[in-house]
Each structure stands twice: as C-alpha cells, then as structure tokens.
C-alpha cells in the first residue's frame, strides 16, 4: 500500500490542502499525490460541500 492510500494520511492531506493557498493540482504535485487519489478521498470523506446540494436534487 502506498503511503498516500492510507485513509488517515489522506485525511491529513485533505485538511492541509484545503487550508493551503494552493490549487488541488498544485498541492498534489507538491506532495507527490496523484490528483485522482486526492479527489477520491476528498469525496469519500464528505469534505465536498456541493455533494449535499446534489443529493437533495435526487
């Protein structure tokens, strides 16, 4: 298992990434994380604000 695939590690990256002034792509590049992995964990963790809006439409 790669370090960036550890759920706890990715939670920390998501928190730091959102607090940084970097774009998601720039944060991923700087930290050696594949952007699709970051997006996956971001969506799974519930830190995606528009998900609630979308689910209310369904």
N, C-alpha and C positions, 0 to 999 in steps of 0.2 A: 504494500500500500504506500503510495506516495504521501509525503507529509501534507500536501495541500488537499488530500482526500479525507483527512481526519476531520470529523464534524466539529469538534471543539476548536481545532486550529482554524477552520474556515469561519466559524462564528467570530473569532477574534479578528480575522482579516476583514470580514464584512463590517464590523464595528469601526475598525480603523479606516477602512476605505471610505465609509460614509462620512467620517469626521475629517478626512483629509480634503484638501482643496483640489485633488486630482480627479480626473475623469476615471471611470471604471477601467477603461482600456489602459490608461497610463498607470494606474495603481497596480493592475495585474502585471504589466510589463516590468515595472519596478520591483515587484515581489516574486517574479517567476511563476505566476499563476496563469493557467490557461483561462481566457475570458469566459468560455462556456462553462467551466467548472465553477467559477465565481458566480455566474448568473444562476446556475442550478442551485447552489447553496443559498443564495440570496432569496430565490423564490421559495425554496423549501422552508427557510427559517421564518417566513412571514414578514420579512422586512421590506416588502414590496407594497407600498401604500395603495397602488391602484388595483390590487387584487380584490380588496373588499368592494370597491366600486363595481368591478366586473362581475363578481359573484352575485351582486344584488340585481343585476340585469337578467340573470338566468332564471 
